[in-house]
Amino acid sequence: METTINYTEKIPNNVNLTEDRTLQRALEQWQPHFIDWWRDTGPDGSTNFDVYLRTAVSVDRDGWAQFGYVKMPDYRWGIFLNPVQSANTIKFGDHKGQPVWNDVPGEHRANLRRIIVTQGDTEPASVEQQRHLGLTCPSLYDLRNLFQINVEEGRHLWAMVYLLHRYFGRDGREEAEALLTRRSGDANNPRILGAFNEKTPDWLSLYMFTYFTDRDGKFQLSALAESGFEPLARTTQFMLTEEAHHMFVGESGVSRTIQRTCQVMNEIKSDDPAKVRAAGAIDLETIQRYLNFHYSVTIDLFGADQSSNAATFYSSGLKGRFDENKRSDDHMLKNETYRLLHVVDGKLVNYDWPMLNALNEVLRDDYIKDSIGGVERWNKVIEKAGFSFRLKVPHKAFHRKIGALSEVRVSPDGRVISQAGWNANEAKWLPTAEDRAFVASLMGRVVEPGKFAGWIAPPAAGINRQPINFEYVRFN
């Protein structure tokens, strides 16, 4: 196993790795463990595949996405920070207007480390959750997209590990090692956040995950990109350029699934779910149940609606809001309020709460607005095919496991119901074992260039202007 790294070749970077011997030694010790983790829990059986991947070799337009064939264990996981902005000041909180921090302020050390570790932990978790999906890919095009997501989640892990090693000393090195020892879904040593311990057993789950849960990543990274700790802000700003592809895979994957379902419904002249299934497509009702599950699990990732930690992170200048600079308030929020939901006498009621302590809900609501846009685009596919069915995101109180709303049962349309009412309807609202078994039964592996599984439509265009029948993965 190689332990001495050629930093120009092995790890493209713009953080002067060649000049920091302490950091070099730390990464030289960590890198073999990362490769071991990748081989143990990365894409199953794919070590020797040549995959048509994009690799970032710099942050400028020419170097951001270089395409070519690479074996995934040889992927060049680079470390990139967006360029320094001159005269940069903290944009929010108690330190508003002061110069950004280039080193970790002592009083914020523990909170910053916690933020970085929590973000970092989601990256390898996604790879672990998606480990076996290559064995049931619906096409080479989709297999390539899965592998692209996997290597970029690996690069995002490197981005967080760089910050831990560079700025947090021994504590950082220990946390970086722990990122490789936790495992998604492990009963004894699980990943930190609940959604990242869920299984991703089929490609409809993957598309829903990359649409909804990677969108959570967009909003969390956008909030961190405002941080007064400039290395974190610059790191997450660059990560956002890659996150867009992950959400594209989700939105387009669900859209293509719906497109094929509608084609089948028109062919068989029926929208009866049993007949649609018999014809080898995923009925729209099942797609709605998958949507309900992944959406509700994801909005829990934003945390409790009332959070003293969120207030501390904001007031300290560590984590801002989505589009902080576009907001017209004073960016300190001492006197601002925000509307939250709670239950009174069996009904959902709005009430005002200090905004500083409701910032998780602010971010969640921004996310919800963004999520609805893609669902409406999916509905246009159904409408164009001539069907009246419409997909909907459920009420934000539906199927919650975190915060005040976790204490009640709420229907997708926002009605507070009894436990008995929930039990009677759960199979209509969330994927059943039968649903998952049916979807799994469709997951046959298709790897002939230009061919697609019968439950999904081809994409409108290939990757990087390549044809759809391009050999995106070469098996050796």
ABEGO torsion letter per residue (X at the ends): XBABBBAAAABBBAAGAAABAAAAAAAAAAAAAAAAAAAAABBBGAAABBBBBBBBABABAAAABBBEBBBAAABBBBBBBBBBBBGBBBABEAABGBBBBABBBAAAAAAAAAAAAAAAAAAAAAAAAAAAAAAABABAAAAAAAAAAAAAAAAAAAAAAAAAAAAAEAAAAAAAAAAAABBBGBAABBBABAAAABBBABAAAAAAAAAAAAAAAAAAAAAAAABABAAAAAAAAAAAAAAAAAAAAAAAAAAAAAAAAAAAAAAAGBABAAAAAAAGBBBAAAAAAAAAAAAAAAAAAAEBABBAAAAAAAAAGABBBBGAAABABAGAGAABBBBBBBBBGGBBBBBBBBAAAAAAAAAAAAAAAAAAAAAAAAAAAAAAAGBABBBBBBBAABGBABEAAAABBBBAAGBBBBAAAAAAAAAAABBBAAAAAAAAAABBBBABBGBBBAABBBBABBBGGBBAABBABBBX
